[in-house]
C-alpha cells in the first residue's frame, strides 16, 4: 500500500506546523511541512500530495482580518492549482486560522459546487476576547464529511479571537439542508449549546464549529484536533484514568483523541 503524502502548510505567523505534522504521521501519512513561498515559486508541487492541511496560528498577524492575507496570496498565485487539487478528489483540512483562510478563499462552503465565492465569515468572538479552552462537540452523522466518519462526539481545545461563525440566514439554511454543518458546540449532555457561553465559546450561529463542502472532502473547523494527539493531552485525563482503575467507567469512555479525524482522512485516501 502506497503512503499518503500530507502537505502541512506553514508561513508567516503560523505556529501549529510541528504538532499538525505529528498528528498526520500518527494517522499513518507521510507529512511534509512546506512554506507557502515554496508552493508559490513552484519548488514544491501540490500535485505530489493527496492531503493539504491549513494550520492554526495568526497568518501575517491577522493584520487585515484573520486569514485574509494568506487567502489573497493563495488565490492570486495558486487558485487554479487548488481547484484542480479538489476536483482530483483529494482532501483539504483547515484548522482554526486555516478554517478562516478556507472561507476567505471561497473553498468553503462551496454551495452548489462554487469554490470561488465567499459566503460565510469567522468574526470576533462575542465575549470580546481571545478564548483558550476545551469544548465539547457533537458531530452530525448525516454529514458527508470524510474526516468525521463514524464519530458522534469529541472534545477538543479552541484558541482563537475570531471564531464566531456567521452567515446570512439563507446560507445557514442551505448548510443545514445539505448537512454541511459537520460539528456544533455542545453541553455536557451532548446537546447543542444553544449559544450559551462558555459551551459555545464565541457566539457562533447555530453553535457551528465546523463545516464541509458538498463533497465532504474539504473541511474546516475552529477547534484543534492536532492538539489532542494523546489521551494525556485532555485536562481530565488523570481523573478519567483513576475512574478506569476503579472500574467506574468503561474503557470506551476515555476521550476520543483528535487523531481520529486524520486517520479517517488517511483511510479514505487509501
N, C-alpha and C positions, 0 to 999 in steps of 0.2 A: 504494500500500500504506500503510495507516494505521500510525502509530508505536505501539510497545508502551510503555505507561506503567509504570514501575517505582517502587514506593514503598520508599525506604530509611529504615527506622525508626530514629530517634535518641531519646535520652533521657538520664536521669541516669546518668552513669558510662560510657556507651557512647562508643567512640572510633574507630571504623573507618568512619564515615559518608562521609567525603570520598573515600577510595580505593574504597569499595564503589560509590558513585555513579559514579565514574570508570570502574570495570570495567563497569557496566551500559551506560554510554554507548559505551564501546569496542565492546561487543557489538551496538550499534545501537538500544538502548532510550532513551527519554527518562526520565531519573532525577530524582526529587524527594526531597530529604531532608525528612522530616516528624517532628516531635517527637511522642512518644506522647500528650501532652496535647491536641494538635490533633485527633487521632483521637477521643479520649475526649469532648472538648467539641463534636465534630461540625463544627468549622470546616474539616476535611478529611475527605472521604468515601472509604472504602476502595473503594467501587464505581466509582471513577474510575480504578482501576488494574487491571492484569492480572497483575502480579508484585509480591510483597512480600518484602523481604529483611530478616530479623532479623540484625543485625550483631554483631560482636565487641566486647569491652570487659568492663566489670565493672558491670552494671546495679545501681544502688543499692548499689554497693560490695560486692556479693555477701554482704552482712552476714548474711542468713538462709539462705545457700546460693546457689550460682551460678544466676542466672536465676529465683529463686523469687519475689521481689517483683514483678518485671515480669510474670511469668506470672499472679500473683494479680490484679494490676491489669487486665491484658488480659482475663482470663477473666470478671472481675466486670463490666467495662464494655463489652467488645467480643466476648464469647464467641459470641453468636448471629451477629454480623456476620462473624466469622472463619469460622464454619461455612458460612454462605451463600457466602462467597468461594471456599471449597474445593469446595463442591457445584456451583458455577457452572463449574468446570473450569479455574480459574486456578491459578497456581503460587506455592508458598511455599518459600523457601530460608532455612535457619537456619545461620549460621556461628559456630562457637565458642560464645560466650555465647548467640547466637541459637539454636543447637542445644540448649543447656541449657534455654532458655525453651520451645522446642517440646516437649521431653519432659515438662517440668513442666505444660504446658498439656494434655497428652494428645493433641496433634496428631500425635505420633509415639510409637509405631509404628502406632497405629490398627489394631490387629489386628481382623479381622472388620469393618472399617469403623467401629469405635468411636473417635471423636475426642474422647472425654471422659476416659477412664481412663488414669491414669499407670501404665505397665507397665515402664519401664526407667529407669535413672538414670545420671548422669555424676558420678562421685565423685572424691575426691582421688587424685592420681597415686600409684602405688605407690612411686615413688622419693622421695616426701616433699617435693618442692619443685616450683617453677614450671619448666616446660620451654619454652625458646625455641630451636628448632632446625628444620632441614628434615627432612622424612620422605619415604620412598618409599611409594607407594600402588599397590596392584593393584585393578583395578575389575572387578566381576562383570558379565560380558557378558550374563548371563541376567536381570539386574535390570530391572524395568520403569522404573527411574529416568529421567526425561526429561532431567535435567541431564548425565548421563554417557553418552549415546548415542554409539556408535562410538568409545569410549575404552577403553583397556585398562590403561594405566599412566600415572602422573603423579607429579611431585614437588612438594610444597607445604610452606610453613612452618607450624609449630604454635607457639602461645604461650599456654599455659594451666597452671593449677594443679589444676584439677578436670576432667580429660578422660578418666578411666577409665570406659569403657562397662561397665555391669553390668546384668544381668537374671537372673531365675531360669532354670534350665535349660530348662523347658518353653517359656518365652518365646523364648529363644535358638533352640530347635529350630523354633519357628513362623517366626521370622525367616529361618532357613536354608531351610526348605521352601518359603517364599513368595518366596525370592530378594530379600528386603528388605534384606539386608546388601549395601550398594552398594560399599563400599570397605574394604580392610583394609591395615594397616601391613605393609610388605614389606621384604625384604632387598635387597642389591644385585642379586641374580639375579632379582628379581621374585617370589620365593617368599614365602609368608606368614611373618611374623616369628616366629611360634610363641611369642609372649610375651617374646622376648628384648629386653632393653634395650641400646642406645637405639633399635634399629629400631622397636620398639614403645615409645613414649616414656612411656606412662602405665600399662601393665598391663591394657589393655582386654581383656575376654573375647573370645576368638577373633580378637584383633587388630582389632576393629571400630573403624573410623574414621568411618563414616557409614552411615546407614540411610535408607530411604524408607518412605512409606506404601504400601498395596497398589496404589494407582493409579500410583505413581511421580511424582506431581505435588507432593508435599510431601517435601522432602529436607533432612536435617541432617547436618552434618559438623563435626568439630573443626578440621581444617586450614583455612587461609585462602586460598581461591583468588583473592580480590581483591588479595592482597599479591604475587601473581605475575602482574602485568599487563603485563610486558615481559620479553623474554629476559634482559636485563641485570640483572633482579632476582635471578636464580639465582646462588648462590655459586660455581658452576663455569663461569659464563658466559665468562670470559676464556680458560679452558682449552679449553672447547668451541669457541670462535671460532678459537683458534690451531690446534686439531686440524683444523678445517674448512679453514683456509688451507693446511695441509699435506696435505690430502686424506686424512687418517687416518680420518675419519668422514664418512659421507654426510650431506647436509644434513638429512635426515629425522630424524636422531638428536638434533638440537638440541632441548632440553627443550620439551615442550608447555606453554604457559602456562595459568594458571587461567582466563583469559578464555574458553576453550573451553566451560566449564560455563555461563557466562552466554550465550554465543552459542547453545548448544543450547536454552536456555530461550526466547530470542527467536525462534529458528527454529520451535519448537513452537507458539508463540502466533500466529505469522503464517501 
